[in-house]
Amino acid sequence: MDSPRLCARCTLTVSLLTFRQRFDDRYRTGKDGTGKWAEYQTRVRYRILPGLD
């Protein structure tokens, strides 16, 4: 019985994290400029969870 709830929670969590990552990309590119944000992205490879590409 708990499996559908767990699946829904995981789906919601991944959706929110993905939305946040895309929002951060747009916001930081506009605020810091393309060059600085691109430099940051090359230094920090992970996007959503530290250690995962």
Buried (B, 14 or more C-beta within 10 A) or exposed (E): EEEEEEEEEEEEEEEEEEEEEEEEEEEBBEEEEEEEBEEEEEEEEEBEEEEEE
